[in-house]
Amino acid sequence: MNTSVRRFPDGFLFGAATAAYQIEGAAFEDGRTASIWDAFAREPGAVLNGETGDVACDHYHRYADDVRLMGELGLQAYRFSTSWARVRPDGGAVNPAGLAFYDRLVDELLAGGI
């Protein structure tokens, strides 16, 4: 049996990734409009138990705690997606409140060294 310790190469970053619809919640707050996924999830029988991303993990409200937990886990990188329904509701003009959320999130990540 091989019991040697294997190490990751120098510069390797441990991280996590999320998708906006699956984590953010706040489906209709601060100017966010329905996305294709919002509509799909509301179709009868489309999603198990009729669950939606309306609340999800509530990352929109809990992002600071989430980033703190990332730091406690030792994460060094975080890849997240943006919700176009939050940034450009209905494909129209940019929503300042939507951009402000991602600005706060990035500031929190940088402050946490992630």
Backbone bond lengths (Angstrom), bond angles and torsions (degrees), N, CA, C in turn:
res aa  C-N    CA-C-N  psi(-1)  N-CA   C-N-CA  omega(-1)  CA-C   N-CA-C  phi
1 M - - - 1.445 - - 1.527 108.60 -
2 N 1.331 115.44 133.19 1.455 121.60 179.26 1.523 109.19 -87.22
3 T 1.326 117.52 117.27 1.465 121.67 -178.73 1.528 111.93 -111.44
4 S 1.328 117.15 13.53 1.468 119.03 -179.58 1.532 110.06 -70.10
5 V 1.302 114.61 149.57 1.460 121.76 179.77 1.522 108.32 -86.60
6 R 1.321 115.54 129.82 1.460 120.28 176.62 1.522 108.14 -100.47
7 R 1.288 116.33 141.29 1.460 121.37 -178.06 1.528 109.92 -119.44
8 F 1.319 114.24 149.71 1.443 119.54 173.55 1.523 108.50 -77.51
9 P 1.312 117.52 151.99 1.469 119.48 -179.13 1.524 111.53 -67.01
10 D 1.330 115.90 155.28 1.463 121.01 175.32 1.527 108.99 -54.55
11 G 1.302 115.88 140.22 1.459 121.12 179.06 1.515 114.60 87.47
12 F 1.341 117.31 -4.95 1.456 120.28 178.35 1.527 108.82 -69.02
13 L 1.334 116.84 132.74 1.459 121.28 -179.84 1.529 110.29 -108.98
14 F 1.316 116.40 129.22 1.457 121.01 172.36 1.522 107.52 -87.71
15 G 1.316 116.35 131.23 1.450 119.09 -177.32 1.512 112.68 -151.14
16 A 1.312 113.97 -172.23 1.461 122.51 178.62 1.519 107.79 -143.43
17 A 1.334 114.68 165.39 1.459 120.04 178.56 1.525 109.08 -139.65
18 T 1.316 115.79 148.43 1.462 121.15 177.82 1.529 109.64 -137.60
19 A 1.319 114.03 164.24 1.464 121.87 174.51 1.528 107.65 -117.35
20 A 1.312 116.47 133.62 1.461 122.38 -174.18 1.524 112.66 -49.99
21 Y 1.322 117.58 -50.73 1.472 119.68 -175.83 1.523 111.70 -61.46
22 Q 1.311 116.83 -35.17 1.461 121.14 -174.83 1.523 113.94 -81.80
23 I 1.328 117.95 -12.57 1.470 119.04 -173.49 1.530 114.01 -126.29
24 E 1.325 118.41 -34.43 1.461 120.18 -169.29 1.523 115.60 -69.15
25 G 1.315 118.29 -47.71 1.462 119.54 -170.61 1.519 109.35 69.97
26 A 1.349 116.69 -148.73 1.480 121.19 -179.54 1.525 110.34 46.62
27 A 1.323 115.36 47.41 1.460 121.80 -169.89 1.525 114.59 -58.94
28 F 1.311 117.41 -28.88 1.463 118.11 -177.17 1.524 111.22 -132.14
29 E 1.331 116.18 34.44 1.472 121.41 179.23 1.513 111.08 -105.20
30 D 1.304 115.60 152.98 1.466 123.98 174.20 1.525 112.94 51.94
31 G 1.321 115.94 39.72 1.451 120.52 173.73 1.518 115.98 89.53
32 R 1.329 117.77 -2.59 1.463 119.29 179.06 1.521 109.23 -67.78
33 T 1.314 115.91 138.30 1.458 121.88 177.81 1.527 109.34 -112.47
34 A 1.302 116.39 174.25 1.463 121.16 -178.26 1.526 110.99 -67.06
35 S 1.318 114.56 138.31 1.460 121.30 174.77 1.530 108.93 -99.79
36 I 1.295 116.48 175.24 1.462 121.12 175.71 1.526 109.94 -57.89
37 W 1.340 116.66 -40.70 1.471 120.42 179.20 1.523 111.49 -65.04
38 D 1.326 117.05 -38.81 1.469 119.67 177.29 1.524 110.02 -58.26
39 A 1.325 116.18 -46.67 1.461 120.47 -179.35 1.529 110.67 -65.50
40 F 1.314 117.05 -44.39 1.460 120.93 -179.22 1.523 111.34 -60.62
41 A 1.329 116.77 -46.36 1.468 120.82 -177.30 1.524 112.30 -62.95
42 R 1.316 117.08 -21.25 1.471 120.77 -179.59 1.532 112.85 -88.64
43 E 1.320 116.63 -5.89 1.466 120.36 177.22 1.527 108.69 -73.22
44 P 1.317 118.35 127.23 1.474 120.77 179.79 1.532 111.16 -55.12
45 G 1.330 115.17 127.46 1.457 121.70 177.62 1.512 115.12 82.41
46 A 1.321 118.92 -3.28 1.465 120.98 -177.46 1.525 112.59 -74.54
47 V 1.323 117.00 -33.75 1.457 121.81 -175.73 1.526 108.67 -129.47
48 L 1.318 115.83 137.33 1.457 121.21 179.59 1.521 110.42 -51.84
49 N 1.304 116.76 130.40 1.462 124.74 179.15 1.528 113.86 62.12
50 G 1.320 117.78 11.68 1.454 121.14 178.84 1.521 113.76 65.86
51 E 1.332 116.72 23.21 1.470 120.12 -177.32 1.522 111.07 -71.48
52 T 1.331 115.27 148.22 1.462 122.19 179.21 1.523 109.21 -126.97
53 G 1.316 115.76 175.51 1.453 121.17 175.91 1.515 112.33 -95.08
54 D 1.332 117.50 18.42 1.467 120.54 -176.26 1.527 112.43 -56.43
55 V 1.327 116.88 -39.47 1.462 121.15 178.89 1.523 110.08 -110.62
56 A 1.330 116.70 -40.46 1.465 122.76 -178.77 1.530 109.68 49.92
57 C 1.326 117.78 -130.26 1.473 121.97 177.40 1.520 111.69 -92.16
58 D 1.320 116.37 1.46 1.467 123.68 -179.26 1.528 112.51 60.14
59 H 1.321 115.30 33.18 1.467 121.43 178.76 1.528 111.98 -57.90
60 Y 1.318 116.90 -31.07 1.464 121.16 -179.72 1.526 110.60 -57.40
61 H 1.306 116.80 -37.13 1.465 120.76 179.40 1.532 112.87 -97.80
62 R 1.314 117.18 -21.77 1.463 121.31 -173.22 1.523 113.58 -108.76
63 Y 1.334 118.02 11.23 1.461 120.90 -172.45 1.527 113.19 -54.32
64 A 1.325 118.57 -38.36 1.471 120.38 -178.89 1.529 110.34 -63.80
65 D 1.327 117.59 -43.13 1.462 120.72 176.08 1.521 110.76 -65.38
66 D 1.329 116.85 -39.42 1.463 120.33 178.76 1.523 110.95 -61.49
67 V 1.319 117.03 -43.50 1.461 120.80 179.59 1.529 110.08 -66.15
68 R 1.318 117.57 -39.08 1.468 120.43 176.13 1.528 110.25 -59.34
69 L 1.333 116.45 -43.47 1.465 120.47 178.55 1.525 111.47 -64.45
70 M 1.325 116.89 -37.22 1.469 119.85 176.23 1.523 110.28 -59.47
71 G 1.322 115.32 -43.33 1.465 119.57 178.28 1.513 112.01 -63.24
72 E 1.334 117.03 -41.89 1.462 120.89 178.89 1.524 111.40 -63.41
73 L 1.320 116.62 -30.23 1.466 121.04 177.32 1.529 112.18 -79.33
74 G 1.315 116.34 -10.23 1.460 120.07 179.86 1.517 113.71 83.87
75 L 1.339 117.06 17.62 1.454 118.82 179.19 1.521 109.99 -67.74
76 Q 1.324 114.34 143.80 1.455 120.92 -179.82 1.523 112.31 -114.29
77 A 1.326 116.42 -11.63 1.457 120.58 -177.00 1.528 109.06 -144.93
78 Y 1.313 115.09 152.14 1.464 120.77 179.53 1.517 108.84 -148.35
79 R 1.328 116.36 121.16 1.461 122.03 176.90 1.519 107.26 -105.98
80 F 1.323 116.74 123.50 1.457 120.38 178.71 1.524 109.07 -129.17
81 S 1.315 115.02 153.83 1.460 118.97 174.46 1.529 108.71 -99.66
82 T 1.301 115.11 159.67 1.459 120.35 176.29 1.520 108.96 -104.10
83 S 1.304 116.06 148.94 1.462 122.26 177.27 1.520 108.29 -90.68
84 W 1.340 116.14 112.76 1.461 118.86 177.75 1.516 110.71 -63.49
85 A 1.327 117.62 -29.50 1.468 120.66 177.49 1.530 110.91 -67.08
86 R 1.325 116.74 -19.87 1.467 121.57 176.85 1.534 110.61 -91.67
87 V 1.330 117.24 -39.44 1.462 122.17 -175.39 1.528 112.12 -81.57
88 R 1.332 116.11 -42.09 1.472 120.86 179.89 1.521 108.54 -133.90
89 P 1.324 117.13 74.67 1.469 120.43 -178.57 1.527 111.60 -52.68
90 D 1.303 115.66 133.32 1.467 122.24 179.47 1.525 113.00 58.32
91 G 1.330 117.48 19.42 1.455 120.92 179.12 1.513 113.96 73.19
92 G 1.317 116.71 10.88 1.460 121.19 -176.78 1.523 112.50 -91.38
93 A 1.303 114.46 -142.09 1.460 121.66 -177.83 1.523 111.12 -63.72
94 V 1.308 115.09 156.41 1.459 121.08 177.94 1.525 109.54 -64.80
95 N 1.315 115.28 137.73 1.458 122.80 179.70 1.531 108.85 -94.88
96 P 1.336 118.74 106.91 1.465 120.91 -178.40 1.531 113.38 -55.28
97 A 1.324 118.31 -36.98 1.472 120.47 179.79 1.524 110.64 -66.72
98 G 1.318 117.14 -34.98 1.460 120.70 177.34 1.515 111.52 -66.40
99 L 1.329 116.37 -45.09 1.466 119.65 177.41 1.521 111.19 -64.92
100 A 1.317 117.15 -36.07 1.460 121.12 -178.98 1.530 111.03 -61.21
101 F 1.340 116.90 -36.96 1.467 119.16 177.53 1.519 110.47 -60.49
102 Y 1.326 117.68 -48.62 1.463 120.11 -178.39 1.523 111.35 -67.74
103 D 1.323 117.24 -31.74 1.456 121.35 175.44 1.534 110.50 -63.38
104 R 1.331 116.49 -45.21 1.475 120.65 177.69 1.528 110.91 -63.40
105 L 1.328 116.17 -41.18 1.454 120.59 179.53 1.525 111.01 -61.63
106 V 1.327 117.17 -48.48 1.466 120.79 -179.80 1.525 110.68 -63.29
107 D 1.327 117.71 -41.19 1.467 120.42 176.87 1.527 110.73 -58.86
108 E 1.318 116.74 -42.72 1.469 121.51 -179.81 1.526 110.33 -65.40
109 L 1.323 116.87 -42.15 1.464 120.77 178.47 1.521 111.04 -62.69
110 L 1.309 117.01 -45.40 1.464 120.44 179.31 1.522 111.41 -63.56
111 A 1.325 116.49 -41.99 1.470 120.14 178.49 1.526 110.72 -62.99
112 G 1.337 116.55 -30.63 1.459 121.52 179.34 1.515 113.47 -87.08
113 G 1.323 117.28 2.75 1.459 120.42 178.71 1.520 113.90 74.24
114 I 1.313 116.08 23.02 1.468 120.39 -179.34 1.523 109.00 -107.29
